[in-house]
């Protein structure tokens, strides 16, 4: 680690490009998975269950792949095979997902057997699981590249550049379709948006794999670890030793757990909130085709509004990512992160009590401050406790406290919303999607309180 040279701004920007593509794909999946699965008949609770793909693959894939990448020996390096492999397979699934209905029809035509009505939804669910699994395959080793190639004193700044890439990737992903609609009056189709995401993910990750030098071979890593007296652990030893790194690691993990319950309440439910709460579209999962067509324009407008809000949310993340890293270097990760979490919680509370489009857009901008910090500072807090040669394992295990909370949101919060029904016109119903933000705000406030108890090394 002492031999690692400081990164320049240009090197940081180049380093973060692959994460730009990863986040582009992830953002497209966040915004448009709801409209796609709802059009195939997914209720709010079933939609939540489909979202379980993210947390389950995150809890299993990232720790395992992280540990594997620590031990990988190949001429392509330790991390790069997972970065590129994950991107290419995810890109294929991104193309298939919005075409699930067509795939089901083609399957029926090819076999001559009538397929069940739920076949298209099943195909879509499988593609979501593949997308999420492959994003996790790439994400864990990518985070592990930071301690691999960046000196310790720049870890907070490196993670801030990752936040910058997350913000910019999300802005572009969310903003292209609304921009084309409002400037050129061209509505980009959902399948076209997913193809765009697939190309961005695969090409950006390919560029990262070509331009980033991992510096050390697996043999050199083992040698350095032996000199430092660090014993090479298997995965289960890594899991056990993770919690023995420091009492502060336990606090960071608990803080991360509550943070990501709050975060996923927004990421999972905001598009549905935009369509059904702000634009007044009732639940259409069991409606007739005629009834669905009556709300076509409102659904498109609600989805575009959600994309605009996510673009604003991530634009703020992009703009404040580097300043947050600089402030963290000056005042400490802890103080900056607490203020960021409080700003996000305040934005959530505001969205519970308003459905005004301008107010919601402004509140999403305010929430973007918290998002920039969430994408950077918890990882910077953790990185000071990572032992040489265990970077992938530690980052993979830490991801359990990002993925695990999503199970809570996808099941209990989704179930809670499904029970909060109110009558709509013509015997139709709708749901109180805004209640998800109330749950999220309480969890973010809890995370801020836990962050206050963490002791940071100077």
C-alpha positions as CSV (number, residue, x, y, z in Angstrom):
1,X,0.0,0.0,0.0
2,X,2.9,2.3,0.7
3,X,4.0,2.0,-3.0
4,X,0.7,3.2,-4.4
5,X,0.9,6.6,-6.0
6,X,-1.7,9.2,-5.5
7,X,-4.4,9.5,-8.1
8,X,-4.9,12.6,-10.2
9,X,-8.3,14.0,-11.0
10,X,-8.1,12.6,-14.5
11,X,-7.2,9.1,-13.1
12,X,-10.1,9.2,-10.7
13,X,-12.5,10.1,-13.5
14,X,-11.2,7.3,-15.6
15,X,-11.4,4.9,-12.7
16,X,-15.0,5.8,-12.1
17,X,-16.2,5.3,-15.7
18,X,-17.1,1.6,-15.3
19,X,-19.3,2.4,-12.3
20,X,-21.0,5.0,-14.5
21,X,-22.1,2.2,-16.8
22,X,-23.0,-0.1,-13.9
23,X,-25.2,2.6,-12.4
24,X,-26.8,3.5,-15.7
25,X,-28.0,-0.1,-16.0
26,X,-29.1,-0.2,-12.3
27,X,-31.0,3.1,-12.6
28,X,-32.9,1.9,-15.7
29,X,-33.9,-1.2,-13.8
30,X,-35.1,0.9,-10.8
31,X,-37.2,3.3,-12.8
32,X,-38.8,1.0,-15.3
33,X,-39.1,-2.4,-13.7
34,X,-42.4,-1.3,-12.0
35,X,-44.2,-0.3,-15.2
36,X,-42.9,-3.4,-17.0
37,X,-44.0,-5.9,-14.3
38,X,-47.2,-4.1,-13.5
39,X,-48.2,-4.3,-17.2
40,X,-47.7,-8.1,-17.0
41,X,-50.0,-8.3,-13.9
42,X,-47.8,-7.8,-10.8
43,X,-49.7,-6.5,-7.8
44,X,-47.8,-4.2,-5.2
45,X,-46.9,-7.2,-3.0
46,X,-45.9,-9.3,-6.0
47,X,-43.8,-6.4,-7.3
48,X,-42.1,-6.3,-3.9
49,X,-41.4,-10.0,-4.0
50,X,-39.8,-9.6,-7.5
51,X,-37.6,-6.9,-6.1
52,X,-36.2,-9.6,-3.7
53,X,-33.9,-10.4,-6.5
54,X,-31.6,-7.6,-5.5
55,X,-31.1,-8.4,-1.8
56,X,-30.9,-12.1,-2.2
57,X,-28.3,-12.0,-4.9
58,X,-26.5,-9.2,-3.1
59,X,-26.3,-11.2,0.1
60,X,-25.1,-14.4,-1.7
61,X,-23.3,-13.2,-4.7
62,X,-21.2,-10.3,-3.5
63,X,-19.6,-12.0,-0.5
64,X,-18.8,-15.1,-2.5
65,X,-17.6,-13.3,-5.5
66,X,-15.6,-10.9,-3.4
67,X,-13.8,-13.8,-1.7
68,X,-13.2,-15.5,-5.1
69,X,-11.8,-12.3,-6.6
70,X,-9.3,-12.0,-3.7
71,X,-8.0,-15.5,-4.7
72,X,-8.4,-15.3,-8.5
73,X,-5.3,-16.0,-10.5
74,X,-5.5,-15.1,-14.2
75,X,-3.7,-13.1,-16.9
76,X,-6.5,-10.7,-16.8
77,X,-6.1,-9.9,-13.1
78,X,-8.1,-10.6,-10.0
79,X,-11.1,-8.2,-10.4
80,X,-11.4,-7.7,-14.1
81,X,-12.9,-11.1,-15.1
82,X,-15.8,-10.4,-12.7
83,X,-16.3,-6.8,-13.9
84,X,-16.5,-7.7,-17.6
85,X,-18.3,-11.0,-17.1
86,X,-21.0,-9.5,-15.0
87,X,-21.5,-6.6,-17.4
88,X,-21.9,-8.8,-20.5
89,X,-24.4,-11.2,-19.0
90,X,-26.4,-8.4,-17.4
91,X,-26.5,-6.6,-20.7
92,X,-28.2,-9.7,-22.4
93,X,-30.8,-9.8,-19.6
94,X,-31.4,-6.1,-19.9
95,X,-32.4,-6.7,-23.5
96,X,-34.7,-9.6,-22.8
97,X,-36.5,-8.1,-19.7
98,X,-38.7,-5.6,-21.4
99,X,-39.4,-8.1,-24.2
100,X,-40.7,-10.8,-21.9
101,X,-44.1,-10.8,-23.4
102,X,-42.6,-11.3,-26.9
103,X,-40.4,-14.1,-25.6
104,X,-43.4,-15.9,-24.1
105,X,-45.3,-15.6,-27.4
106,X,-42.2,-16.9,-29.3
107,X,-41.9,-19.8,-26.9
108,X,-45.6,-20.7,-27.5
109,X,-45.1,-20.4,-31.2
110,X,-41.9,-22.5,-31.3
111,X,-43.3,-25.3,-29.1
112,X,-46.9,-25.3,-30.2
113,X,-47.9,-25.6,-26.6
114,X,-50.1,-23.0,-25.0
115,X,-48.1,-21.3,-22.2
116,X,-49.8,-20.1,-19.0
117,X,-50.9,-16.4,-18.8
118,X,-48.2,-15.8,-16.1
119,X,-45.3,-17.0,-18.3
120,X,-44.3,-13.5,-19.4
121,X,-44.2,-12.3,-15.8
122,X,-42.1,-15.3,-14.8
123,X,-39.6,-14.6,-17.6
124,X,-39.5,-10.9,-16.5
125,X,-38.8,-12.0,-12.9
126,X,-36.0,-14.3,-14.0
127,X,-34.4,-11.6,-16.0
128,X,-34.5,-9.2,-13.0
129,X,-32.8,-11.9,-10.9
130,X,-30.1,-12.3,-13.6
131,X,-29.6,-8.5,-13.9
132,X,-29.3,-8.0,-10.2
133,X,-27.0,-11.0,-9.7
134,X,-24.6,-9.8,-12.5
135,X,-24.6,-6.2,-11.2
136,X,-23.6,-7.7,-7.9
137,X,-20.9,-9.8,-9.5
138,X,-19.4,-6.6,-10.9
139,X,-20.0,-4.3,-8.0
140,X,-18.2,-6.1,-5.2
141,X,-14.9,-6.5,-7.0
142,X,-15.2,-2.9,-8.3
143,X,-15.4,-1.5,-4.7
144,X,-12.4,-3.8,-3.8
145,X,-10.4,-2.1,-6.6
146,X,-10.2,1.0,-4.4
147,X,-7.9,-0.4,-1.7
148,X,-6.2,-2.4,-4.4
149,X,-5.0,0.6,-6.4
150,X,-5.7,3.8,-4.4
151,X,-3.5,4.9,-1.4
152,X,-5.3,4.9,2.0
153,X,-5.4,8.7,2.4
154,X,-7.4,9.0,-0.8
155,X,-10.0,6.3,-0.1
156,X,-12.7,8.8,0.9
157,X,-12.1,10.8,-2.2
158,X,-12.0,7.7,-4.4
159,X,-15.4,6.7,-3.0
160,X,-16.7,10.2,-3.7
161,X,-15.7,9.8,-7.4
162,X,-17.7,6.5,-7.3
163,X,-20.6,8.6,-6.0
164,X,-20.0,11.1,-8.8
165,X,-20.2,8.2,-11.3
166,X,-23.4,6.9,-9.7
167,X,-24.9,10.4,-9.9
168,X,-23.9,11.1,-13.5
169,X,-24.9,7.6,-14.7
170,X,-28.3,7.9,-13.0
171,X,-28.9,11.4,-14.4
172,X,-28.2,10.3,-18.0
173,X,-30.2,7.1,-17.6
174,X,-33.2,8.9,-16.1
175,X,-33.0,12.0,-18.3
176,X,-32.6,10.7,-21.8
177,X,-36.3,9.7,-22.4
178,X,-37.9,12.8,-20.8
179,X,-35.4,15.0,-22.7
180,X,-36.3,13.5,-26.0
181,X,-40.0,13.7,-25.2
182,X,-40.1,17.4,-24.1
183,X,-37.5,18.8,-26.5
184,X,-38.2,16.7,-29.7
185,X,-41.7,15.3,-28.8
186,X,-40.3,11.7,-29.3
187,X,-41.2,9.1,-26.7
188,X,-38.4,6.6,-26.4
189,X,-39.8,3.1,-25.9
190,X,-39.1,1.1,-22.8
191,X,-37.2,-1.7,-24.7
192,X,-35.1,1.0,-26.4
193,X,-34.1,2.5,-23.0
194,X,-33.0,-1.0,-21.8
195,X,-30.9,-1.5,-24.9
196,X,-29.3,1.8,-24.2
197,X,-28.5,0.7,-20.6
198,X,-27.1,-2.6,-21.9
199,X,-24.7,-0.8,-24.2
200,X,-23.6,1.7,-21.5
201,X,-22.9,-1.0,-19.0
202,X,-20.9,-3.3,-21.3
203,X,-18.9,-0.6,-23.0
204,X,-18.0,1.4,-19.9
205,X,-16.9,-1.7,-18.0
206,X,-14.8,-2.9,-21.0
207,X,-13.0,0.5,-20.9
208,X,-12.3,0.1,-17.2
209,X,-11.0,-3.4,-17.7
210,X,-8.6,-2.1,-20.4
211,X,-7.3,1.0,-18.7
212,X,-7.0,0.1,-14.9
213,X,-3.8,-1.6,-13.8
214,X,-4.3,-3.8,-10.8
215,X,-0.6,-3.5,-10.0
216,X,-0.1,-6.7,-8.1
217,X,-0.5,-10.4,-9.2
218,X,-2.1,-12.9,-6.8
219,X,1.4,-14.2,-6.0
220,X,2.6,-10.8,-4.9
221,X,-0.5,-10.3,-2.8
222,X,0.2,-13.6,-0.9
223,X,3.9,-12.6,-0.5
224,X,3.0,-9.2,0.9
225,X,0.4,-10.6,3.3
226,X,2.9,-13.2,4.6
227,X,5.5,-10.5,5.2
228,X,2.8,-8.5,7.1
229,X,1.9,-11.6,9.1
230,X,-1.6,-11.7,7.7
231,X,-3.0,-15.3,7.5
232,X,-5.0,-16.1,4.3
233,X,-8.6,-16.8,5.3
234,X,-11.3,-18.8,3.6
235,X,-14.7,-17.3,3.2
236,X,-16.1,-18.5,6.5
237,X,-13.0,-17.3,8.4
238,X,-13.4,-13.9,6.6
239,X,-17.0,-13.7,7.7
240,X,-16.0,-14.6,11.4
241,X,-13.0,-12.2,11.4
242,X,-15.0,-9.4,9.8
243,X,-16.8,-8.6,13.0
244,X,-13.5,-8.9,15.0
245,X,-11.9,-6.1,13.0
246,X,-13.1,-3.4,15.5
247,X,-16.2,-2.7,17.6
248,X,-16.7,0.3,15.3
249,X,-17.2,-2.0,12.3
250,X,-20.3,-3.5,14.1
251,X,-21.7,0.1,14.5
252,X,-20.9,0.9,10.8
253,X,-22.8,-2.2,9.8
254,X,-25.9,-1.5,11.9
255,X,-25.8,2.1,10.6
256,X,-25.7,0.8,7.0
257,X,-28.6,-1.6,7.7
258,X,-31.0,1.2,8.7
259,X,-29.6,3.5,6.0
260,X,-30.5,1.1,3.3
261,X,-34.0,0.3,4.6
262,X,-34.6,4.1,4.2
263,X,-32.8,4.3,0.8
264,X,-34.7,1.4,-0.7
265,X,-38.1,2.8,0.4
266,X,-37.3,5.5,-2.2
267,X,-35.6,3.5,-4.9
268,X,-38.2,0.8,-5.0
269,X,-41.5,2.7,-4.6
270,X,-40.9,6.2,-6.1
271,X,-42.0,5.4,-9.6
272,X,-45.2,3.8,-8.4
273,X,-45.7,6.8,-6.1
274,X,-45.3,9.1,-9.1
275,X,-47.7,7.2,-11.3
276,X,-50.4,6.3,-8.7
277,X,-50.2,9.1,-6.1
278,X,-49.1,12.2,-8.0
279,X,-50.8,11.4,-11.4
280,X,-53.8,9.6,-9.8
281,X,-53.6,6.3,-11.8
282,X,-55.6,3.6,-10.0
283,X,-54.3,0.0,-9.6
284,X,-54.5,-1.5,-13.1
285,X,-53.2,-5.0,-12.4
286,X,-56.7,-6.6,-12.9
287,X,-58.3,-3.9,-15.0
288,X,-59.7,-4.5,-18.5
289,X,-57.7,-3.5,-21.5
290,X,-60.1,-0.7,-22.2
291,X,-59.7,0.7,-18.7
292,X,-55.9,0.4,-19.0
293,X,-55.9,2.4,-22.2
294,X,-57.9,5.2,-20.5
295,X,-54.8,5.8,-18.3
296,X,-52.1,5.4,-20.9
297,X,-51.2,9.0,-21.0
298,X,-51.2,9.4,-17.2
299,X,-48.9,6.3,-16.9
300,X,-46.4,7.7,-19.4
301,X,-46.5,11.1,-17.8
302,X,-46.0,9.6,-14.3
303,X,-43.1,7.5,-15.5
304,X,-41.5,10.4,-17.2
305,X,-41.9,12.5,-14.1
306,X,-40.3,9.8,-12.0
307,X,-37.4,9.8,-14.5
308,X,-37.0,13.5,-14.2
309,X,-37.1,13.3,-10.4
310,X,-34.5,10.6,-10.3
311,X,-32.4,12.7,-12.7
312,X,-32.6,15.6,-10.3
313,X,-31.9,13.4,-7.3
314,X,-28.8,12.0,-9.0
315,X,-27.7,15.3,-10.5
316,X,-27.4,16.7,-7.0
317,X,-25.5,13.5,-6.0
318,X,-23.2,14.2,-8.9
319,X,-22.7,17.9,-8.0
320,X,-22.0,17.4,-4.3
321,X,-20.1,14.0,-4.4
322,X,-16.6,15.6,-4.6
323,X,-17.4,18.4,-2.1
324,X,-18.7,15.8,0.3
325,X,-15.4,13.9,0.0
326,X,-13.4,17.1,0.6
327,X,-15.5,18.0,3.6
328,X,-15.1,14.5,5.0
329,X,-11.3,14.8,4.7
330,X,-11.4,18.1,6.6
331,X,-14.1,17.5,9.2
332,X,-14.4,13.7,9.3
333,X,-16.7,11.2,7.6
334,X,-19.0,10.9,10.6
335,X,-20.1,14.6,10.9
336,X,-20.7,15.0,7.2
337,X,-22.6,11.8,7.0
338,X,-24.9,12.6,9.8
339,X,-25.9,15.9,8.2
340,X,-26.5,14.2,4.9
341,X,-28.7,11.5,6.4
342,X,-30.8,14.2,8.2
343,X,-31.3,16.1,4.9
344,X,-32.6,12.9,3.2
345,X,-34.9,12.1,6.1
346,X,-36.4,15.7,6.0
347,X,-37.0,15.3,2.2
348,X,-38.9,12.0,2.8
349,X,-41.1,13.6,5.4
350,X,-42.0,16.3,3.0
351,X,-43.0,13.8,0.3
352,X,-45.4,12.1,2.7
353,X,-47.4,15.3,2.9
354,X,-47.4,16.6,-0.6
355,X,-48.2,15.4,-4.1
356,X,-47.3,18.7,-5.9
357,X,-45.0,18.0,-8.7
358,X,-42.7,21.0,-8.2
359,X,-42.5,20.4,-4.4
360,X,-41.7,16.7,-5.0
361,X,-39.0,17.5,-7.5
362,X,-37.3,20.0,-5.0
363,X,-37.5,17.4,-2.2
364,X,-35.9,14.8,-4.5
365,X,-33.0,17.3,-5.0
366,X,-32.6,17.7,-1.3
367,X,-32.6,13.9,-0.8
368,X,-29.8,13.7,-3.4
369,X,-27.4,15.2,-0.8
370,X,-27.9,12.1,1.4
371,X,-27.6,9.8,-1.5
372,X,-24.1,11.2,-2.4
373,X,-22.9,10.5,1.1
374,X,-24.5,7.1,1.3
375,X,-22.7,6.0,-1.8
376,X,-19.3,7.1,-0.4
377,X,-18.7,7.7,3.3
378,X,-19.8,4.4,4.9
379,X,-17.3,2.6,2.6
380,X,-14.6,5.2,3.5
381,X,-15.3,4.6,7.2
382,X,-15.0,0.8,6.7
383,X,-11.9,0.9,4.5
384,X,-9.5,1.9,7.4
385,X,-10.2,-1.6,9.0
386,X,-9.5,-3.7,5.9
387,X,-6.5,-6.1,6.0
388,X,-4.3,-6.5,3.0
389,X,-5.5,-9.2,0.7
390,X,-9.0,-9.3,2.1
391,X,-10.5,-6.3,0.2
392,X,-13.0,-8.3,-1.9
393,X,-14.2,-10.4,1.1
394,X,-14.7,-7.4,3.3
395,X,-16.6,-5.4,0.7
396,X,-18.7,-8.5,-0.1
397,X,-19.6,-9.1,3.5
398,X,-20.3,-5.4,4.0
399,X,-22.8,-5.6,1.2
400,X,-25.0,-8.0,3.3
401,X,-25.9,-4.9,5.3
402,X,-27.0,-3.2,2.1
403,X,-28.8,-6.2,0.6
404,X,-30.4,-7.5,3.8
405,X,-32.5,-4.4,4.5
406,X,-34.0,-4.7,1.0
407,X,-35.6,-7.9,2.1
408,X,-37.4,-6.0,4.8
409,X,-38.6,-3.3,2.2
410,X,-39.6,-5.8,-0.5
411,X,-41.7,-7.9,1.9
412,X,-42.9,-6.0,5.0
413,X,-43.1,-2.5,3.5
414,X,-44.6,-3.9,0.2
415,X,-47.2,-5.9,2.3
416,X,-47.9,-2.8,4.4
417,X,-48.6,-0.7,1.3
418,X,-50.8,-3.5,-0.2
419,X,-53.0,-3.2,2.9
420,X,-53.3,0.6,2.7
421,X,-56.1,0.6,0.1
422,X,-58.5,3.4,-0.6
423,X,-61.5,3.5,-3.0
424,X,-61.1,5.2,-6.4
425,X,-63.5,6.1,-9.2
426,X,-65.7,3.5,-10.8
427,X,-65.1,0.9,-8.1
428,X,-61.4,0.9,-8.7
429,X,-58.8,1.1,-5.9
430,X,-55.4,2.8,-5.2
431,X,-52.7,2.5,-2.5
432,X,-51.0,4.9,-0.2
433,X,-47.5,4.6,-1.8
434,X,-46.3,7.7,0.2
435,X,-46.4,5.6,3.4
436,X,-43.1,4.0,2.2
437,X,-41.4,7.4,2.7
438,X,-42.6,7.6,6.3
439,X,-41.0,4.3,7.1
440,X,-37.8,5.4,5.2
441,X,-37.5,8.6,7.2
442,X,-37.7,6.8,10.6
443,X,-34.9,4.5,9.5
444,X,-32.7,7.3,8.2
445,X,-33.1,9.1,11.5
446,X,-32.1,5.9,13.3
447,X,-29.0,5.6,11.1
448,X,-28.0,9.2,11.8
449,X,-28.2,8.5,15.6
450,X,-26.1,5.3,15.3
451,X,-23.5,7.2,13.2
452,X,-23.1,9.7,16.0
453,X,-21.8,6.8,18.3
454,X,-19.1,5.7,15.8
455,X,-15.5,6.6,16.9
456,X,-13.4,7.7,14.0
457,X,-9.6,7.4,13.9
458,X,-8.0,10.7,13.0
